[in-house]
Every structure is written in structure tokens, then in C-alpha cells.
Amino acid sequence: PYTTLFRSDIINSNYYKEDNLERYLNYDKDNIVLNVNMYLDYEFYNHDINIDKVDNLVIVNKYYKLDSNYIPELVNIDSKYAINNYQMLTSDAKDAFEEMCADARDDNIYIYSGSSYRSYTYQDNLYKVRVYTEGIDYADSTAARAGYSEHQTGLALDIVNKNMEYLSEDDIEYKWLINNSYKYGFILRYPEDKEDITGYSYEPWHFRYISVEIASYLKNNNITYDEYIGMNL
């Protein structure tokens, strides 16, 4: 009787997927259906899903992995919105970021790309240095392993303020972005108190381009992109 009731509750979920039924029944934590849809019934980095299509809505996290050879088509961010000449994004993300930067300046807010596209090799080296200097647990909560980084898509960037420092939640630039970035298709990718879902500690500087429509939905519903994918895939 317990199993029948449990199964009925699962089947009646808005996000139920028949192929996941056995995994639902084996999962004993809260929010069963959505968490299983997000693959949270597996340990991070222990259930790879190889990404075969990359577009503005691609999900990249500790389950969805990019090929080591994947390189997006990139364009340079205008130098007045970047800390150096090596800041690159995809065309859509670059145009949206520059529009956001320009509009922010109308409000006397100055933001810049501090770290945008990173190659697989660059990310691999960054992660290994983090492991060497801080240990694997700290590295895994603050840096992606190679192939699992949004930076490799050319759709994500770490933003710095007018002092060329990565944003903190107390910065006026951060507060402006929280209130406005969705209008340009960007989201705060790793929010506070969502570590169990995203796999990363709070990063007030890391923003990801998806689209105005989806970014607005996430903003209005106060959910992460991982949750959105779990609800809609």
C-alpha cells in the first residue's frame, strides 16, 4: 500500500517522466520528481550526459558535459566593457552583454567582463591549480572540472566592478544586475542557498546568457536554470 500511494504521488507530479519511475521510487529525499529529473539522485561528476547540441539554452553542470574539442564561434567584447582584449563570447551573448553594459552606464553603473570564454585546457589547468592549492572539496565547490564549465560555451562570464574586482553582493553593480540582467537574457547562475542544486557555492559575479524569455521566467519564479531544465526536459 505504501508503494502504491508513493507511486501515485509521483505519477501525478507535473514533471513526471515515465522513464524515470524506477529512479523516483529509489530516491528517498524531498522533492523527489524534480530532484531526480535534475539527476540529483546521482553524485556530482558520477553520471555524465554528453552534450551533442550547443545553443543559447544548453545546460552545462556537473552532469551535462561538453566535449574536450568543443569550441564555440566567438567574438571579442568591446574593449570599453572588458578588462583586456581577450574577453570573448558568442555573438548573441556579446551583443546582449554590451547592451546591458551601455544601459547600466546610463544609471552610472560600470561593469566589465573579467573572465568570459575559457577553453577546455584552460579550465583543466585552473581546476588542477585549485585542487593543488586548496584541496579537492574546495575546488569542486568553487571551480568546474574541465568539460563541465559554462565558460567553455562562450555564454557565461565573471563580471567585475569599476575597481576591477569580482562582484560581491554588497556592490551597487551587483544590485543593479540582480534587478536588471534578466531584461538582457542573463541570470545569476549560482545563487545563494542553491548549492545543493547547482553544485557550486554562491558566486555573485558569475552570470550566464540564456534568453530574455527564459531569464525572465527564472527571475519571476525564483528558480535556478537547473530547476527549469528539470521541469521542462
N, C-alpha and C positions, 0 to 999 in steps of 0.2 A: 504493500500500500504506500509506503514512504517513497519508493522509487517511482510509482505511478504518478503521485502528486508532484514530485520533484520534476519529472519529465514533462508533465502538463504545464507547469510554470515556465519551463524553458521554452517549450513549443509556442507558447502564447506571447513570447517576447517579440517586440517589434524588429529585433535584429537577429532573430533565429535563422540559422543556416543548417539545413538538414545534414550536410556533410560533416558538420562539427558536433553532431549529437553525442557521440561516444566521448569526445573530449569534454563536453559540457558535464556529462554525468560523472566524469573522473575529477572534476575541479571542485574543491571544497571551500573556496573563498567567496567573499561577497561579489556582487555584480558579475555573476557567472558568465552570461552570454556575451556581454561586451568585452570582458577581460579575455575570454577565450578567443573571440574574434580578433583581438589585438595580439594574440599569441602569448599573452602573459602567463599562460599555463606552462610555458617553457622558460628555462633560464635564459637571460640575455646572452647573446652570442652562441646559443646552442641549438638554434633551429634556423638555418639560413634559407631565405627565399631569394633566389637570384632575380634581379630586376632585368626584364627584357625590353622594357619600353621606358624611355625617359622623356617626360614632358613637364609642363609647369606644375602639374598636380602629383608628380611622383612622390611616393613616401619612401624615405630613407631613414632607417633607425637601426636598432640592434638586432633586428630580424631581417629586414629588407636590405640586400647587399648589392652594391654596384660592382661590375667587372673591373678588374685592375687596369684594363686597357681603355676604359671609357673616358673620353674627353669631349665635353660639350663644345658647341660653337660659341666662342667668346668674343666680347668686345670690351675695350677699355672704358672704364668710368672716367668721365671728365675730371681733369686734374683739380678743378676747384672743389670737387666733392670727394677727394681721395687723399690719403696720406702720402702716396707715392705713385709712380707711373705703372705699377704692376697690379693695380686693382682691376679685376675683370669679372664680369657677369655675363649671362646670356643676354641677348638683345632686349627681350621683354622685361627682364628684371632690372637691367641697366637703365632703360628708359623710365621705368616706374620709380626707381631709386633717385634718379636725377630730378624728376618732377617733385618728388617728396622733399628732397633737399632744398630745391628752389622755393617751394611754398613755405617750408619751415623758416627760411631766411626772411620771408615777409613778416614772420612773427618774432624775428630776432633770435631764432634758434639755428645754431650751426652744428651740423652733423656731417660726419665723413666716414667713408669706408676704411676700416683699419685692417681687415683681413677678409677677402672675398673668396674667389676660386682657389682651391688647393688641389694639386694633383694627388693621385694615389700614393706616389712615392713621398711627396712632401708630408702627407698626413701620416704615413707609416713612420717616418723619421720623428715627427712631432710626438706621436704616441709613445714611441720607444724611449725618447728622452724623458717624457713624463713618468713612465714606469721606472726608469733608472733613478730619477731624482726623487720621486715621491712615493713609489710603490704602486702595485697594480690596482689595488682597490681605489686609491685616489685617482689614478689615471683613468680608470673606467668610468668614474663619475664626472670627470671634467673634460675628457677628450675622447673622440671617437677612434676606434680602430680603423685602419685603412680599409676602404671599401664601404664602410658604414657611415661615412661622413657626408652631410648635406653640402658641405663646401665643394665636394667633387662635382656636384651637379651644376655649379655656377648660378644657383638660385638663392644662396644664403650668404650672409656676410655678418661680420662683427663690427659694430658701429662705435666710433669714438666721438668724444665731445670736442669743444673748441680748444681744449687743452691737450688734445691728442691722447686722452686717457679713455680706456674702455668704459662704457657707461655703467653707472651704478643707479640703483633705484631712487637715490636722492637727487639725481641730476635733473635739471629742468628739461634737458634734451630727452631723457628717458620718459618723463611725464608727458611731454608733447607726443612722443611716438606712441605711447600707450593709448592716447586719446585720438590719434590721427592716422597711424600707419596702415590700418585696415583699409582706409579710403584709397590707398595706392596698391593694395594687394599684398601687404606684408603682415606677418604675425610675429609676435614674440614666441619663439619656438619652444623654449624650455622655461615655462613659468614656475613661480614659487609654489611649493606644496604639490607638485605634479611629478616628483621624481620617480615614484613607483610606476608611473605610466611611461614617461619619456626615457627613463634610464639615466638622466643627467641631472646634476644639481642646477639650481636656479642660475640662469645666465641672462641678466638684464641687457646685455649687449648683442645677443645673437638673434637676428631677425631673418625670416625666410619669406621669399616671394611665392605666392600660390596663384592668386587672382583676387580681384576686388570682391567678387561674389562669395567665394569661399571664405576669404579673410573676414568679411562682414558677418557671415554666418557664425564663425568661431567666436568673434567678438560678442555678438548678441547672445550667444548661448554659453559663453564662458567655458569652452572646452578646448582641448588640445587637438592638434591635427591627427594624432594617433587615434584619439577617440572618434573623430569624424570618419576616418577610414574604417574603423571597426564597425561603425554604424551603417556604412554605405557600400562597402565592398561586397 
